[in-house]
Structure formats: C-alpha cells, structure tokens
Amino acid sequence: MELRYIKGLSDKRITDLNKMGIFTAEDLVRHFPRNYLDLRRAVKLSHAIHNDFALIKGRIVGKPTLAKKGKLSIVKALCEQEGELFNIIWFNQPYVESKLVTDEEYLFYGRVRNRFGQVSLTNPSFELLDKNISLKGIVPVYSVKGCLTQKVMRSVISDALSKLNFTSVLPKTVVNYSDYASLKDAYCSVHNPKSFEEKDSASERIALEEYFILISAFKIIKGDKEQARINRYSVTGADLKSFSERFGFEFTEGQKNAVNDIFRDIKGPKTMNRLLQGDVGSGKTAVSLCALFSSAKSGYQSVMLSPTEVLAKQNYALIQKYLPEFKIAFLSGSTSQKEKTLIKSQIKSGEIDIVCGTHAVLEDSVVFKNLSLVVCDEQQRFGVSQRSSLVAKGNACDVLVMSATPIPRTLSLIFYGDLDISTIPDKPKARAEIKTSIVPQSRYQDMLNFIQEQVNNGRQAFFVCPKIEGDPEGSVMSVKEIFDELKNRLPNLKTTMLHGKMKDAEKTEIMLDFKDKKIDALISTTVIEVGIDVPNATIMVIYGADRFGLSQLHQLRGRVGRSDLQSYCFLLSDNESEKAALRLKVIKDNEDGFKISECDFEERGSGDFMGTRQSGKIIDTLGALKYSTSTIFLAKKLSDDAFSSGENIAVLRKLALEKYNALKDVTLN
C-alpha cells in the first residue's frame, strides 16, 4: 500500500520517511520501536543508578545553552524534579536547543551519571509531557528524521496497522493449531504492547515468520546454485597427505576433517560451496592451501581473495612457501599498472596457476583461462554479490569461504544457509592459552610496568581503543590520547599509531614494520581485528572494553597467542555496572569463540551482533526484535517440513527471493 493512503502523511513527511528507507505502508509497520518508555516505572532522581538507563520526569528550569568546541557541539539544560536539580547534556545534537522549552515538563530516557551525588543524563531521548494527551503504560519510541515526531510516528503507524492485511506463509498446521497470535495481532502488540511479556511474545511470532521465509530463501538459492561437476580433479588422497606433511606439524582432528570434507566435495558429482569456520589461530589457512594444491595439482587455476592488502600479502607469502612448484601471482590496488598488465595477460593465457589478491581480482579485466576454485579469506568482509562475481569468472567453480569470526549456529543457518559448513573447533597443540585479566584503574600502572618488562624481553604489544579522537563524554581514551600517554609513561617503547583514517598504503607499511619488530607497541583502533600474524606480539590491551561486542573482544584477543609464547590480554573499563562486569567475565573465563558468540547473540540480538556494514531491511527488522534462539530452530524445522510436503512453495519462492536479494551485499562486522 502506498504511503499517501495513510492518514496524517503530508508530502514533506513522506519525503522524510523515504529518507529513512520507508516507501510503503508495509515498510512503515516494519519500522519497529527502537525503545519503549515504561511510564509505569519512571525513576525518582534520588533512586537513579549510575551507568544505568532510566526514565526520568523533569522540568526545564533554565534556558538551554549551546556551546561549540571545534567540531563538537554541546547542549546543556538544567532540570528539576521535586525540588532536586540535575543536568542534561547532548553532544553533537545542536538542534536539541531549539526543541526544548523552559518551564515545560519532559520525559527523558538515557544513561544516568551519578557521581558524588551530582546526577546528569547524557544524550537522552526526550518527549514533551503533553497535558492534553494521557500517555500511560508502555509507549513506543521510534527513530525519526526531519519533521517527523514521536507523536506523528505513533499515529501513522497505528493507521497503517488498521488498514493492512497480514498474510502468514507459515504452514497452516502451525497457524491453525497452535497458540501463536495472528501476524496482525503480533504487529499490533509490538507497536503497542500492554506488557513487555506481550511485546516479547509478539516479537517471537514475527521473528518466526521472518526466519521461516529467510531460511526457505537459502534452501531455494542453494538448490538453484547446485551444478553438476565439470572440473575433474586428478589429485589423490595420498597426494594431499603428502602435501600436509610440508607444514612440519600434525594437523588437528578439526583440520583433518575439514580437508576430508573438501576432498569429498571436489571428487563428488556437484560443485563445492563450503564455509570453513574456526577460531583465530585454528589453522584454516593450512586447510585452504590443501584446496589450492588440489586445484593446481589437477591442472586448474585458483584464486584466493582477501579483504586487505596486508592479509593478501601474508597469504601470498604462505602460498609461495608451501606451493613453490606452481606459478603464483599477487594482484592488488597498489600493483603498478605495468605489472597488472603483465599479470592479467599471464592469468588469461593460463601461465599463472594461483592468483592471490584483494578486490583488484574482481575487476572485469581479470580473465582466467580455466578457473576451478575460488577461496575467500575472511568471508564475512565480502557480500554475496562480490563472491558471485568472482565465481562467474570460471566454469562451474568450486567455492571455499573462510571465516575467523565465530558465528552462532543459529545465525549460520541464516547467513550461510546456501553453504555446507566445516568447523575447526580445536587449535594446534603448540598454542599456549592466552591469560586474560580485567584490570581496574588502580592496577593500571602495574600493567604498564609488566608490559615494559615483556618488551625488554623482546615481546611486542597491541593497545586498542574504540575511538580515533577524544570521546565527547571523556569516558574512554582515544588512539591519540593513548599514544601521547604511553610516550610519557613508557618512553623507552617504540610506539606507532594505526587507525582507519590512514591511507591503505600507510596502514600496510605500519603493520609490516610491526611484524618485522621495528615497532614495540602498536596503538590502534579495531582495524587490526583482521590483520597479519605477528607471532612475537604477546600482549593485547583493550581500552573501553565494555564498548565492544563479546565476539569482537574475542577477535581482538586472537591477534596475540599466535605462537608457543605465553600471551596476555588486558581488559580495561570504567563502567561499574554489574552487566558490564558480567560481560567481561565471559571473555575472561572463555577461549571458545563459538561459546562466546552464542552469549553475544543472546545478549545483543542478530542486528547488533552482525555489525553495521549491512543492507536490506531484514537486518533492521530482526535486530529490532527480541526473540530466543529456539525460534530460529523452529523456523528451520517448519521450513524443512514445508519443502518436504511441497506446501505453498510457489508463494514462498517469491517472498524468499525478495529476502535473499536484500542480503546480497551484506557484510558482517
């Protein structure tokens, strides 16, 4: 249904909705609340807990002020509640000043700062307590833009809900003979819940529908993608066993199983589409080299795609080391034009057996003679369409994608539903456990003294923080601040900064210098999350650790412990809340990335877990809903049942393909 049929939507409001990606009434009702105001539980100022989010009623008692500090804008307002004063501060939201009216009463929802009895709220959402309209119970809060207000969004969504028909595609046996609410009732309850229990139940119902369609989409796509094998590999099991002995260590059981999976695939009647996942340091690259060897040994070309030049160069060096009998080429954006022309010519003629590179290998001008195998390293950094464009350069190519980002089994059903999965659960025996500690501020200097001793013994350290520049609230140190501080506190260390605003060539040079031990300490943002192996780096310090997802903390920790040297990870946080402490304890007590990812998923949901480099409303929809992992498994079972019975497949195919296309360019953070 077009938006113009919704009551209360002017052309200007429709334009603002379009800017938010909302073009139809169906899009509108799928714009779920980003939060809820529980007007049953407004907190008294005196009961506000430091670092917790709270709903507080307050009256503006002074004219709000707007100040500028360089690019930073700060709006301050003094408020009063039952005779007690408190401050509210908004960073980089200058428009707030014009929206606040002195002597009016508002509802504020945000993070409480309660230091030494001085209470303040930082960047809260707020709403005028309209005396003419009785707001009570649980009130939805939406993301808005332009002239759209909370009042308008509530009104237009309510009208859209009343005018739309909601048709479920779940198997009729589930809809007709279960306690599930109708789809329409579920949408109404999410937007206007009588209780949070009702809202959660409705979220489960909608998520079940969404996942049922999405899982079905991957079933359809997987079936469509299956191709009869054209490329015949002559490599034998004995060849692979002999090749694996080149590494000088015995493969773990997980590695052996993964190699066997690949061997069965390439000898099977259909092309391989396989995901190889495992923790950082589990030995995925060695397994992928077995696949590259199989292709080259059989007379075919293969390609290994990496997301960064640093990682691509590391893979290139490994391939040269372990497959010296084949001709290997490196191709990236920094390759000179003269070299590119020669390499592309040799790829086209078939002189080159294995190509290792970055996105440069995706260019139309890169043409293969007989490409049979595509390997994507750090697959989560590439969208489906990028992978597909590379596969299209060959004829019925086999595909092996690798990921060191542990993804819960629930989500692997969704985002890798078109792939068979091999998991390496173990690590090489020579790897020592990483000792992880949560460091209070009182032990900060002790930690630095320990790091100085380790560097004196020839070790290297990573220092990671969430920000490049100063945090407006002053609650977390930036890369530049840490760099300056370490220069003063540890003057004997050779330190260098690394962050995302640097040019790729500069980042590559710094990482290679660090690997070559020209740098003792690297102060960086999370750009080092996917990087080269630095076996001599044994220390990881993470500032503001509570600001990272659990899986990201685990990934960062995995940058050390890459050898038999004892490694250490130090987690720093000034967040005193019980929730933050429990989250960090999960990292301290666990080295199993898959277990950590399950905890992360349970805590944050799919939308936040997957990061920000995404497209497609399916991510936003599922990220806004609260649901249990059992909902995903139920959706899979229902999808299996639907396909085995042939129920409603034609309708399902149409809806499923729409979902799949919305995910084609999704990359995971």
MARGU-150969 format. One record per residue (C-alpha): x, y, z; residue in one letter. Coordinates in Angstrom, 3 decimals. Layout:
BEGIN
         X         Y         Z  code
         X         Y         Z     A
...
END
This chain:
BEGIN
         X         Y         Z  code
     0.000     0.000     0.000     M
     1.294     3.470    -0.917     E
     2.095     5.892     1.892     L
    -0.316     8.515     0.521     R
    -3.212     6.375     1.720     Y
    -2.062     6.651     5.336     I
    -3.841     9.323     7.343     K
    -1.629    12.174     8.539     G
     1.152    11.861     5.964     L
     1.873    15.067     4.050     S
     4.282    15.165     1.106     D
     7.014    16.511     3.396     K
     6.505    13.694     5.893     R
     6.534    11.108     3.099     I
     9.815    12.573     1.853     T
    11.323    12.215     5.321     D
    10.051     8.625     5.570     L
    11.621     7.874     2.186     N
    14.957     9.153     3.525     K
    14.618     6.522     6.254     M
    14.071     3.762     3.677     G
    10.299     3.652     4.238     I
     8.372     3.698     0.945     F
     5.213     1.705     1.633     T
     2.740     1.104     4.443     A
     4.307    -2.350     4.824     E
     7.709    -0.707     5.379     D
     6.094     1.596     7.915     L
     4.752    -1.166    10.175     V
     8.122    -2.926     9.937     R
     9.782     0.183    11.373     H
     9.791    -1.212    14.889     F
    10.337     0.841    18.047     P
    13.986     1.347    18.926     R
    12.963     1.603    22.554     N
     9.988     1.884    24.881     Y
     9.144     4.368    27.617     L
     7.742     2.482    30.557     D
     5.608     5.231    32.097     L
     4.651     2.829    34.839     R
     8.199     2.940    36.142     R
     9.540     6.495    35.989     A
    12.536     6.709    38.320     V
    12.929     9.235    41.106     K
    16.131    11.196    40.747     L
    17.359    10.090    44.156     S
    16.997     6.427    43.098     H
    18.830     6.756    39.765     A
    21.700     4.240    39.458     I
    24.988     5.305    37.936     H
    25.532     3.989    34.372     N
    22.015     2.502    34.106     D
    19.414     3.688    31.594     F
    16.386     5.265    33.243     A
    13.183     7.162    32.505     L
    13.085    10.419    34.457     I
    10.450    13.157    34.508     K
    11.874    16.660    34.713     G
    11.043    20.332    34.159     R
    13.408    22.625    32.251     I
    14.247    25.438    34.691     V
    16.805    27.427    32.764     G
    17.292    28.443    29.156     K
    19.196    25.637    27.362     P
    22.630    26.654    26.128     T
    24.545    25.676    23.003     L
    28.349    25.789    23.003     A
    30.869    24.890    20.298     K
    34.320    23.415    20.810     K
    35.822    22.983    17.382     G
    33.614    20.489    15.563     K
    31.968    19.438    18.833     L
    28.617    20.977    19.848     S
    27.320    20.725    23.417     I
    23.759    21.479    24.508     V
    23.166    21.772    28.265     K
    19.889    22.102    30.127     A
    19.218    22.436    33.853     L
    16.214    20.432    35.014     C
    14.280    19.990    38.228     E
    12.344    17.094    39.737     Q
    10.517    17.595    43.026     E
    12.966    20.277    44.088     G
    16.116    18.367    43.058     E
    18.248    19.750    40.230     L
    20.066    17.738    37.569     F
    21.848    18.440    34.288     N
    21.231    17.019    30.845     I
    23.917    17.133    28.161     I
    23.663    16.385    24.446     W
    26.811    16.026    22.344     F
    26.695    16.833    18.619     N
    22.932    17.351    18.635     Q
    22.688    21.170    18.273     P
    19.052    21.023    17.110     Y
    18.008    19.950    20.603     V
    18.411    23.526    21.884     E
    15.531    24.815    19.734     S
    13.236    21.924    20.718     K
    13.446    22.454    24.486     L
    11.024    24.890    26.124     V
    11.747    26.437    29.506     T
     9.252    25.604    32.297     D
     7.812    22.666    30.343     E
     7.890    19.136    31.753     E
     9.538    16.351    29.738     Y
    10.160    12.649    29.853     L
    13.877    11.893    29.469     F
    15.301     8.436    28.761     Y
    19.048     7.929    28.804     G
    22.167     6.838    30.650     R
    22.455     8.184    34.174     V
    25.684     9.633    35.520     R
    25.620     9.846    39.312     N
    28.971    10.969    40.615     R
    29.296    12.193    44.173     F
    25.589    12.998    44.312     G
    25.637    15.057    41.097     Q
    23.124    13.465    38.709     V
    23.156    14.042    34.966     S
    21.794    12.401    31.812     L
    23.845    12.100    28.623     T
    22.296    12.207    25.135     N
    18.820    11.101    26.298     P
    15.785    10.779    24.069     S
    13.043    13.085    25.283     F
     9.417    13.905    24.813     E
     7.186    16.737    25.953     L
     4.730    15.538    28.569     L
     1.605    16.708    26.760     D
    -1.019    17.704    29.301     K
    -3.817    17.231    26.770     N
    -2.963    13.644    25.897     I
    -2.766    10.971    28.550     S
     0.355     8.944    27.877     L
     0.402     5.902    30.081     K
     1.592     2.353    30.162     G
     4.323     1.360    27.682     I
     4.932     3.901    24.922     V
     6.974     3.089    21.777     P
     9.925     5.286    20.796     V
    10.902     5.345    17.105     Y
    13.860     6.519    15.084     S
    12.692     9.704    13.362     V
    14.006    12.211    10.843     K
    13.177    15.734     9.669     G
     9.683    16.916    10.524     C
     8.631    13.530    11.883     L
     7.943    13.438    15.621     T
     7.186    10.598    18.003     Q
     3.537    11.673    18.077     K
     3.314    11.585    14.267     V
     5.063     8.200    14.006     M
     2.743     6.629    16.569     R
    -0.289     7.993    14.751     S
     0.669     6.979    11.192     V
     1.853     3.516    12.219     I
    -1.417     2.976    14.062     S
    -3.362     3.950    10.923     D
    -1.218     1.656     8.743     A
    -1.824    -1.249    11.123     L
    -5.584    -0.754    10.824     S
    -5.535    -0.701     7.004     K
    -3.130    -3.517     6.135     L
    -3.868    -7.195     5.689     N
    -1.259    -9.542     7.125     F
    -0.928   -12.934     5.446     T
     1.187   -15.601     7.084     S
     3.096   -18.094     4.934     V
     3.827   -20.452     7.800     L
     2.467   -23.981     7.288     P
    -1.260   -23.975     8.019     K
    -0.874   -26.677    10.652     T
     1.173   -24.217    12.727     V
    -1.135   -21.244    12.276     V
    -4.406   -23.139    12.741     N
    -3.452   -25.494    15.541     Y
    -1.164   -23.546    17.841     S
    -1.228   -20.820    20.451     D
     0.572   -18.355    18.176     Y
    -1.069   -14.966    17.747     A
    -2.122   -13.939    14.276     S
     0.503   -11.962    12.377     L
    -1.585    -8.787    12.599     K
    -2.047    -9.126    16.355     D
     1.696    -9.654    16.709     A
     2.493    -6.450    14.813     Y
    -0.038    -4.512    16.889     C
     1.437    -5.863    20.114     S
     4.993    -4.950    19.157     V
     3.955    -1.366    18.427     H
     1.518    -1.014    21.326     N
     2.254    -3.632    23.989     P
     0.231    -3.873    27.169     K
     3.235    -5.501    28.835     S
     6.814    -6.356    27.958     F
     5.868   -10.041    28.113     E
     3.281    -9.425    25.390     E
     5.828    -7.477    23.349     K
     8.398   -10.292    23.625     D
     5.838   -12.925    22.635     S
     4.801   -10.844    19.621     A
     8.455   -10.381    18.656     S
     8.913   -14.155    18.694     E
     5.911   -14.550    16.390     R
     7.176   -12.013    13.846     I
    10.738   -13.365    14.016     A
     9.414   -16.874    13.365     L
     7.736   -15.634    10.177     E
    10.820   -13.706     9.052     E
    13.254   -16.555     9.678     Y
    10.931   -19.108     8.090     F
    10.974   -17.084     4.873     I
    14.709   -16.369     5.042     L
    15.754   -19.957     5.721     I
    13.460   -21.024     2.890     S
    15.193   -18.462     0.673     A
    18.564   -20.095     1.213     F
    17.068   -23.528     0.533     K
    15.795   -22.261    -2.812     I
    19.054   -20.497    -3.665     I
    21.148   -23.497    -2.643     K
    19.041   -25.720    -4.876     G
    19.308   -23.253    -7.752     D
    23.088   -22.921    -7.337     K
    23.858   -26.630    -7.333     E
    25.691   -27.509   -10.513     Q
    26.906   -30.769   -11.935     A
    30.674   -31.097   -11.676     R
    32.600   -30.131   -14.806     I
    36.156   -29.791   -13.472     N
    37.628   -33.213   -12.705     R
    40.378   -33.197   -10.075     Y
    43.152   -35.756   -10.500     S
    44.622   -35.167    -7.022     V
    44.542   -38.234    -4.752     T
    44.196   -38.697    -1.023     G
    47.848   -39.773    -0.925     A
    48.825   -36.516    -2.673     D
    47.021   -34.467    -0.039     L
    48.526   -36.440     2.836     K
    51.986   -35.902     1.388     S
    51.293   -32.181     0.905     F
    50.079   -31.732     4.512     S
    53.462   -33.021     5.720     E
    55.110   -29.897     4.277     R
    53.792   -27.842     7.208     F
    56.009   -29.570     9.759     G
    53.220   -30.220    12.260     F
    50.413   -32.724    12.512     E
    47.001   -31.391    11.570     F
    44.420   -31.281    14.347     T
    41.358   -33.523    14.098     E
    39.330   -30.471    13.041     G
    41.763   -29.689    10.224     Q
    41.816   -33.309     9.051     K
    38.023   -33.443     8.988     N
    37.877   -30.181     7.023     A
    40.388   -31.434     4.434     V
    38.356   -34.649     4.095     N
    35.168   -32.588     3.562     D
    36.856   -30.623     0.787     I
    38.297   -33.759    -0.827     F
    34.847   -35.428    -0.857     R
    33.344   -32.265    -2.377     D
    35.838   -31.921    -5.227     I
    35.528   -35.621    -6.011     K
    31.746   -35.508    -5.797     G
    29.167   -35.122    -8.576     P
    28.340   -31.452    -7.745     K
    30.375   -28.299    -7.272     T
    31.607   -27.393    -3.808     M
    30.048   -24.477    -1.897     N
    31.607   -24.743     1.555     R
    32.230   -22.480     4.534     L
    35.315   -23.237     6.628     L
    34.960   -21.594    10.029     Q
    37.150   -21.699    13.065     G
    38.630   -19.505    15.753     D
    41.578   -17.239    15.081     V
    44.645   -19.480    15.014     G
    42.778   -22.731    14.401     S
    44.652   -23.443    11.163     G
    42.099   -22.583     8.454     K
    44.756   -21.211     6.105     T
    46.643   -24.528     6.072     A
    43.391   -26.278     5.112     V
    42.740   -23.746     2.333     S
    46.253   -24.348     0.954     L
    45.323   -28.029     0.644     C
    42.399   -26.951    -1.550     A
    44.637   -24.680    -3.661     L
    47.126   -27.529    -4.042     F
    44.335   -29.855    -5.203     S
    43.337   -27.436    -7.953     S
    46.871   -26.634    -9.146     A
    47.950   -30.301    -8.995     K
    44.969   -31.132   -11.225     S
    45.986   -28.533   -13.829     G
    43.447   -25.831   -12.978     Y
    43.718   -22.208   -11.909     Q
    42.591   -20.991    -8.498     S
    42.275   -17.661    -6.712     V
    42.463   -16.582    -3.075     M
    40.634   -13.341    -2.277     L
    41.498   -11.348     0.888     S
    39.821    -8.180     2.260     P
    43.031    -6.223     2.926     T
    46.381    -5.914     1.219     E
    48.203    -6.806     4.440     V
    46.337   -10.100     4.725     L
    46.651   -10.762     0.990     A
    50.440   -10.328     1.153     K
    50.647   -12.692     4.109     Q
    48.639   -15.328     2.221     N
    50.776   -14.752    -0.885     Y
    53.948   -15.425     1.126     A
    52.475   -18.624     2.580     L
    51.376   -19.898    -0.837     I
    54.841   -19.217    -2.255     Q
    56.395   -21.069     0.689     K
    54.235   -24.179     0.586     Y
    53.464   -24.433    -3.153     L
    56.800   -23.451    -4.761     P
    56.332   -25.745    -7.747     E
    53.465   -23.605    -9.065     F
    53.452   -20.102   -10.520     K
    51.836   -17.648    -8.123     I
    50.784   -14.027    -8.800     A
    49.887   -11.183    -6.437     F
    47.325    -8.589    -7.540     L
    46.101    -5.584    -5.549     S
    45.241    -1.928    -5.950     G
    48.857    -0.944    -5.260     S
    50.240    -3.193    -8.015     T
    51.772    -0.977   -10.721     S
    49.907    -0.672   -13.989     Q
    52.788    -2.307   -15.874     K
    52.767    -5.296   -13.521     E
    48.971    -5.533   -13.675     K
    49.010    -5.686   -17.457     T
    51.600    -8.489   -17.441     L
    49.883   -10.465   -14.668     I
    46.462   -10.201   -16.314     K
    47.950   -11.413   -19.585     S
    49.524   -14.426   -17.853     Q
    46.294   -15.211   -15.999     I
    44.379   -15.158   -19.271     K
    46.912   -17.414   -21.013     S
    46.945   -19.876   -18.120     G
    50.635   -19.342   -17.260     E
    49.692   -18.450   -13.681     I
    48.334   -21.255   -11.529     D
    47.248   -19.374    -8.395     I
    46.253   -15.731    -8.009     V
    46.351   -14.131    -4.571     C
    44.963   -10.641    -4.094     G
    42.396    -8.144    -2.926     T
    39.290    -6.687    -4.588     H
    41.502    -6.000    -7.624     A
    40.929    -9.594    -8.776     V
    37.208    -8.802    -9.096     L
    37.818    -6.342   -11.960     E
    36.275    -7.244   -15.309     D
    39.703    -7.050   -16.947     S
    40.898   -10.057   -14.906     V
    40.075   -13.052   -17.123     V
    41.014   -16.653   -16.302     F
    41.722   -19.496   -18.710     K
    40.435   -22.366   -16.571     N
    39.496   -21.148   -13.083     L
    38.176   -24.039   -10.999     S
    38.483   -22.913    -7.361     L
    37.668   -19.683    -5.513     V
    38.841   -19.238    -1.917     V
    37.597   -16.199     0.051     C
    39.534   -15.416     3.230     D
    37.616   -13.541     5.955     E
    34.413   -14.201     4.023     Q
    32.343   -12.022     6.367     Q
    34.018    -8.963     4.803     R
    32.576    -9.762     1.384     F
    28.998    -9.646     0.181     G
    27.330   -12.490    -1.687     V
    27.391   -10.493    -4.922     S
    31.179    -9.953    -4.699     Q
    31.772   -13.642    -4.179     R
    29.430   -14.465    -7.060     S
    31.194   -12.090    -9.463     S
    34.482   -13.891    -8.850     L
    32.915   -17.340    -9.216     V
    31.451   -16.220   -12.555     A
    34.994   -15.890   -13.952     K
    35.227   -19.694   -14.044     G
    33.071   -22.528   -15.311     N
    31.148   -24.268   -12.509     A
    33.759   -23.231    -9.927     C
    34.206   -24.831    -6.538     D
    33.953   -22.302    -3.713     V
    35.617   -22.346    -0.287     L
    34.967   -19.389     2.002     V
    36.665   -18.936     5.359     M
    35.693   -17.014     8.453     S
    37.530   -16.479    11.730     A
    34.503   -14.684    13.160     T
    32.702   -17.354    15.168     P
    29.017   -17.144    14.315     I
    26.381   -18.860    16.449     P
    24.924   -21.990    14.881     R
    21.589   -20.204    14.865     T
    22.909   -17.411    12.648     L
    24.993   -19.676    10.430     S
    21.672   -21.213     9.370     L
    20.721   -17.776     8.084     I
    23.769   -16.045     6.684     F
    25.477   -19.183     5.402     Y
    22.359   -21.162     4.586     G
    23.500   -21.539     0.974     D
    26.750   -23.233     2.044     L
    27.850   -26.532     3.552     D
    29.801   -25.902     6.749     I
    33.066   -27.316     8.106     S
    34.109   -26.199    11.583     T
    37.560   -26.450    13.159     I
    36.821   -26.480    16.896     P
    40.371   -27.102    18.127     D
    43.690   -25.271    17.950     K
    47.244   -26.542    17.312     P
    48.696   -28.163    20.431     K
    51.685   -25.809    20.468     A
    49.489   -22.748    21.091     R
    49.556   -21.574    24.726     A
    46.371   -20.353    26.416     E
    46.015   -16.562    26.451     I
    45.862   -15.284    30.035     K
    43.033   -12.744    30.202     T
    42.658   -10.222    33.023     S
    40.191    -7.445    33.853     I
    42.365    -4.542    35.027     V
    40.959    -1.987    37.495     P
    42.226     1.583    37.294     Q
    44.207     1.063    40.497     S
    46.353    -1.597    38.754     R
    46.873     0.337    35.506     Y
    50.464     1.338    36.269     Q
    51.275    -2.214    37.362     D
    50.035    -3.419    33.978     M
    52.251    -0.893    32.158     L
    55.259    -1.956    34.231     N
    54.592    -5.577    33.264     F
    54.353    -4.630    29.589     I
    57.671    -2.767    29.805     Q
    59.300    -5.918    31.205     E
    57.833    -8.027    28.396     Q
    59.097    -5.594    25.755     V
    62.520    -5.615    27.404     N
    62.430    -9.384    26.857     N
    61.792    -8.852    23.144     G
    57.975    -9.059    23.040     R
    55.522    -6.664    21.345     Q
    52.144    -5.248    22.354     A
    48.844    -4.069    20.860     F
    46.905    -1.239    22.519     F
    43.348    -0.977    21.156     V
    40.603     1.554    21.844     C
    37.201     2.380    20.287     P
    37.980     5.959    19.214     K
    40.453     7.715    16.936     I
    39.942    11.088    18.595     E
    38.715    12.244    22.010     G
    35.370    10.984    23.277     D
    32.930    13.886    23.982     P
    31.980    12.443    27.357     E
    35.615    11.895    28.266     G
    34.711     8.346    29.297     S
    37.133     6.494    27.033     V
    40.612     7.303    25.794     M
    41.311     7.744    22.102     S
    44.146     6.389    19.976     V
    45.844     9.796    20.021     K
    45.439    10.200    23.775     E
    46.815     6.720    24.485     I
    49.717     7.365    22.117     F
    50.608    10.570    23.976     D
    50.203     8.917    27.378     E
    52.371     5.916    26.530     L
    55.062     8.226    25.186     K
    55.221     9.730    28.676     N
    54.688     6.597    30.789     R
    56.751     4.191    28.657     L
    59.293     6.462    26.947     P
    61.605     3.581    26.013     N
    58.974     1.904    23.811     L
    58.949     2.466    20.065     K
    55.257     3.256    19.543     T
    53.159     3.974    16.449     T
    49.500     4.780    15.788     M
    47.228     2.931    13.364     L
    43.618     3.799    12.511     H
    41.033     3.673     9.736     G
    41.532     7.251     8.537     K
    45.018     6.410     7.283     M
    45.605     5.515     3.654     K
    45.807     1.794     2.881     D
    49.459     2.030     1.860     A
    50.356     3.701     5.160     E
    48.439     1.086     7.174     K
    50.131    -1.725     5.276     T
    53.589    -0.251     5.874     E
    52.938     0.137     9.631     I
    51.654    -3.435    10.005     M
    54.653    -4.823     8.128     L
    57.029    -2.756    10.289     D
    55.304    -4.160    13.375     F
    55.676    -7.696    12.051     K
    59.373    -7.010    11.361     D
    59.842    -5.896    15.022     K
    60.637    -2.299    14.093     K
    57.812    -1.249    16.446     I
    57.346    -2.322    20.087     D
    53.782    -1.143    20.644     A
    51.005    -0.509    18.147     L
    48.229     1.832    19.344     I
    45.232     1.175    17.147     S
    41.509     1.070    16.598     T
    39.847    -2.200    15.607     T
    41.428    -2.080    12.136     V
    43.831    -4.733    13.470     I
    40.894    -7.117    14.048     E
    41.671    -8.661    10.672     V
    45.402    -8.456    10.090     G
    48.621   -10.313     9.597     I
    50.052   -12.815    12.056     D
    52.635   -11.322    14.402     V
    53.855   -14.347    16.424     P
    56.090   -12.129    18.578     N
    53.143    -9.944    19.711     A
    52.109   -11.410    23.056     T
    50.161    -8.567    24.707     I
    46.727    -7.171    23.867     M
    45.404    -4.209    25.870     V
    41.803    -3.170    25.164     I
    40.600     0.191    26.492     Y
    36.865     0.758    26.993     G
    36.363    -2.995    26.679     A
    32.704    -2.707    27.697     D
    32.030    -0.795    24.466     R
    32.856    -3.766    22.243     F
    30.725    -6.798    21.485     G
    31.900   -10.044    23.059     L
    32.779   -11.589    19.703     S
    34.790    -8.527    18.730     Q
    36.715    -8.677    22.005     L
    37.478   -12.320    21.277     H
    38.631   -11.435    17.762     Q
    40.935    -8.730    19.097     L
    42.348   -11.089    21.711     R
    43.053   -13.528    18.903     G
    45.656   -11.159    17.453     R
    48.033   -12.490    20.134     V
    48.741   -16.077    21.101     G
    49.887   -16.885    17.564     R
    52.887   -18.948    18.707     S
    54.054   -21.077    21.616     D
    54.942   -17.913    23.586     L
    52.776   -17.105    26.617     Q
    50.373   -14.292    25.693     S
    48.233   -11.901    27.716     Y
    45.048    -9.900    27.190     C
    44.146    -6.989    29.488     F
    40.580    -5.629    29.527     L
    40.156    -2.040    30.782     L
    36.789    -0.456    31.574     S
    35.449     2.290    33.838     D
    31.880     1.019    33.514     N
    30.968    -0.027    37.052     E
    27.638    -1.660    36.237     S
    27.022    -5.303    37.083     E
    26.070    -6.049    33.460     K
    29.406    -4.755    32.136     A
    31.309    -6.800    34.720     A
    29.435    -9.985    33.778     L
    30.087    -9.412    30.060     R
    33.829    -9.027    30.555     L
    33.860   -12.095    32.790     K
    32.530   -14.121    29.825     V
    35.692   -13.180    27.900     I
    37.966   -13.745    30.890     K
    36.603   -17.237    31.535     D
    36.232   -18.473    27.931     N
    38.525   -19.028    24.959     E
    35.906   -20.852    22.883     D
    34.856   -18.320    20.252     G
    31.671   -20.208    19.396     F
    30.534   -20.271    23.001     K
    31.312   -16.548    23.263     I
    29.395   -15.832    20.062     S
    26.321   -17.592    21.438     E
    26.497   -15.406    24.561     C
    26.942   -12.333    22.342     D
    23.946   -13.274    20.213     F
    21.750   -13.899    23.259     E
    22.712   -10.515    24.675     E
    22.586    -8.292    21.608     R
    20.322    -9.997    19.079     G
    21.095   -10.516    15.400     S
    21.029    -6.892    14.275     G
    23.640    -5.587    16.689     D
    25.652    -8.810    16.551     F
    26.100    -8.523    12.809     M
    27.552    -5.033    12.917     G
    26.932    -2.065    10.670     T
    28.160    -2.867     7.167     R
    24.803    -4.141     6.048     Q
    21.992    -3.557     3.604     S
    18.486    -4.894     3.453     G
    15.615    -4.256     5.838     K
    15.718    -7.841     7.057     I
    18.706    -6.911     9.256     I
    16.994    -3.885    10.781     D
    13.772    -5.818    11.331     T
    15.356    -8.772    13.087     L
    17.747    -6.543    15.014     G
    14.816    -4.596    16.489     A
    13.006    -7.704    17.707     L
    13.705    -9.673    20.839     K
    13.442   -13.429    20.355     Y
    15.044   -16.655    21.503     S
    17.361   -18.912    19.534     T
    14.714   -21.655    19.734     S
    12.614   -19.512    17.359     T
    15.266   -19.870    14.652     I
    15.475   -23.630    15.042     F
    11.679   -23.878    14.926     L
    11.680   -21.798    11.741     A
    14.190   -24.220    10.213     K
    12.063   -27.237    11.145     K
     8.946   -25.621     9.670     L
    10.859   -24.768     6.503     S
    12.090   -28.369     6.209     D
     8.500   -29.598     6.676     D
     7.140   -27.161     4.085     A
     9.658   -28.233     1.452     F
     9.167   -31.939     2.097     S
     5.391   -31.560     1.763     S
     5.521   -29.063    -1.128     G
     3.125   -26.755     0.738     E
     2.824   -23.211    -0.665     N
     6.230   -23.382    -2.386     I
     5.347   -21.020    -5.263     A
     4.312   -18.194    -2.927     V
     7.251   -18.937    -0.676     L
     9.709   -18.775    -3.576     R
     8.603   -15.246    -4.486     K
     8.856   -13.943    -0.912     L
    12.068   -15.823    -0.208     A
    13.888   -14.424    -3.227     L
    12.979   -10.885    -2.118     E
    14.568   -11.603     1.263     K
    17.668   -13.151    -0.280     Y
    18.202   -10.244    -2.671     N
    18.049    -7.866     0.294     A
    21.039    -9.723     1.774     L
    23.241    -9.912    -1.307     K
    25.543    -7.082    -0.283     D
    25.556    -7.743     3.449     V
    28.997    -7.860     5.018     T
    29.387    -8.723     8.671     L
    31.339    -6.655    11.132     N
END
